[in-house]
Amino acid sequence: MRSLPLPLALTARLAPVAVLACAGWALTSGPDATPTAKADDTPQTEKRSASEPSAPSSTAESKTYTTAPAPCTSMAKKTITSLVPGAKTAGKEIPSTDTDKRRTCSWNALKGYEYRWLDVSFEIMQTESAAERSYTARTTEKSGGGAVPGLGDTAYSVVNLTTEDGQQTREGVVLVRAANALVAVTYNGSDFESKKAPSTDEINKGAIKAAKEAVAALADGQSQRS
């Protein structure tokens, strides 16, 4: 088989997830900052009477998930060999500045003329409301998709086709919110002989399959820590 030079679309795709890990997955809220109580040197006569009602205390929002699971073991080996033929099933984890909060694994391979790429990412947000806001913002940016029923608390899937230098690439993205966690799956493919892309159905079903396994891995990791 003759060796083909990779098109610009693929070259640009081969270094994408560092940007995702470093920039696209920034947390929208920082850690809780509870001020330390100061010593009370107020004279007794100036203190609030015990009979007066006290101000309501604010309770921090509980977190269902506190740690991101290992992303490279979130997929079954048979899933990897099915979605990304020829890829090493171990995957490659992308460096993160905070592995408790953000973790991403990537698989890609060129088998013959068929190219496939799969990313699975987890992000643990500070609160459930923060995760809701981030989910809404991201799904709004990626318009044209639709809901995925029965996946997490809410899930969204979208597939797009791009063409560069005559080469088509079809990419599917699935974003899932489960309590205060976000799971993102990106799955794409190209055929460098025909210059065509896989069907929308193939890419969409593959991305959703990976997302279901990733959400299950998130839940399994939480139950093991409980």
N, C-alpha and C positions, 0 to 999 in steps of 0.2 A: 504494500500500500504506500502511495506516495505521501510525503509529509506536506501538510498544508499550512501556510502561514495563518496565524490566528487573526481575524479581522479586528478592526479598532473596537467594535462593540464588546468583544470578548476580552481584549487587552484592558479596556477600561473596567470590566467587571471583575478582573482578577485581584483587585485590591480595594474592595468596597467596604468590607465589614469593619475595618479599623475606624473608618469615618462613623459608621453606625455605633461602634462601641464607645468612641470618644466624644462624639458630638450629638448624634441623634437620640441617644438614650440618657440624656442629662435628667436628673431628678427634678421634679417641679417643686419639691419642698425639702427643706433640710431637716436635720435631727431636731428632736424636741429640745427646747432651751428653757428649763424650769429654773427660775432664779432661786438662789440660796437664801433662806430666811435670815434676816438680820436680828441681832440681839435686841430685845424689847426693853428700852430704858425709859419708856413713857411713864410718868407718875401714875400711881394707882388711881388717883381721882380723875384722871383724864381718859382712862380706859373705858371701853364700851361696857355698858351694863350687861350683865348676864341675861337679863330679861329681854334685851333688844334682839331682834332677828338678825342672824348672821347672813352675810352675802353668800349666794349660792356658789358652790365649788365647781370648778370646771374639770371635767374628767376627760383624760386623753382618749382619743378614738382608738379602739382596740385594733390590732393587726393580726389578720389570719395567717399571713406568711411573713416570716422574718428573714429568710435566707433563700437566695436563688439556688435551684438544684444544679447539679453538674449537667451541662447541656449536651455534651458528647455522648452521654449514656442515656439520654432521654428518648432516643429512637432505637427500635429493635433493629438488629442487623439485617433481617430480611426486608425491612422497610427501606433501609439505605440501598441495598443491592437492587431493589425494585425501582426506586425513584432516581437513583444516581448510579447507573450501571458502570462498573469499573472503578468506583471510588473506594478508598480505604474506609472500612466501616468505623474505625476509631475516630475519624473526623479530626478537625483542628480547632482548638479553642482559641478565640481571639482575646488578646490581652485586655484586661479591664482594670481601671483604677480602684474598683471596689467590687470584689467578686461576691461579697454577700448580697449586693444589690443588683448587679448587672452581670450576666454571663451569656456568651454567644458561641455557638459551634457552627462550623462550616464544612460542607462536603462538596466536592466538585470533581468532575472527570470528563474526559473526552474519549469516547469509545467508538472507534471507527470515525465516522463523521458526525456522530451524535454527541452533543454536549449538554450536560445537566449541572445545575447548581442548586444547593439547598442550604439555607441558613435557618437556625432555630435560636431564638433569643428569649431570655427571661429578664424581667425587671421587677424588683420589689419596691413599691412606692411607700412613702411614709404613712399614708392613710388611704382608706378606700375612696374617699372623696377626691383625693389627688389623682388616684388611678382613673376615676371616672372622667375627670377633666382632661387628662392626657389622652384617654381613649377617644373622647369626643373630638378633640382637636385633630388627632391623627386621622381618624376616619373621615372627618370633614375635608382634610387636605386631599385624600385619595377618593374622590367622588367617582360615581359610576358603578359601584359594587352593590352588594346586598348583604343582608343579615344571614348568619349561619345558625339556625335553630338548634338548641340543645347542647351548645358548646360553651362552657364556662357560664358566667353570669350574663355575658353578652359577647357576640362575636360578629366579625365583619370580613367579607372576602371580596377581592377585586382582582381582575385580570386585565392586563394591558399588552398591546402589541407595539413593538418599536421596530423601525427599519433603519439600518445604518450601512452605507456602502453596499446597498442591495441585499444585505443579510437581515433576515427577520429574527427577532427574539421575542418570545412571549413569556411574560412574568406574572406570577400570581402572588398576592400578599394576603395573609390571613392575620388579623389582629384579634386577640381574645383578652377580655378582662375577667379575672377570677378574683373576687374580693379586692385586695389591695395589690394584686400582681397583674402584670401584663405579659402576655406571650405573643411573640411575633414570629411568623414563618414567612420566608421568601423562597419561592421555587420558580426557576426559569429554565428554558431550554432553547436550543437551536440545532438545525441540521446544516452543516457546512458544505454538503454536497448539493442538496436541492436548493439551498438558500432559504428554505421555508422554516417556519416555527412549528412546534407541536400544537395540537388543537387546544382550544380554550378549555374543553372538557377535561383533557388529560392533565393540564397544568392546574386547573382549579381543584380537581379531585385529589391530586397529589399533595397540594398545599394543605387542604383540609385534613387529609389523612395524617400528615405530619403534625398538624396543630392538635388534633385529638390525642395523639400519643404524648405530645409535649405537656398538655394540660393534665393528663393522667400522671405523668412523671412528677409534675408540680405537687399534685395531691398526695402521691405516694411518699414523696420526700417529707411533706408536712406530717403525715401520719406516723412515720418512723421517728420523728423528733418529739412527738407528743408523749 
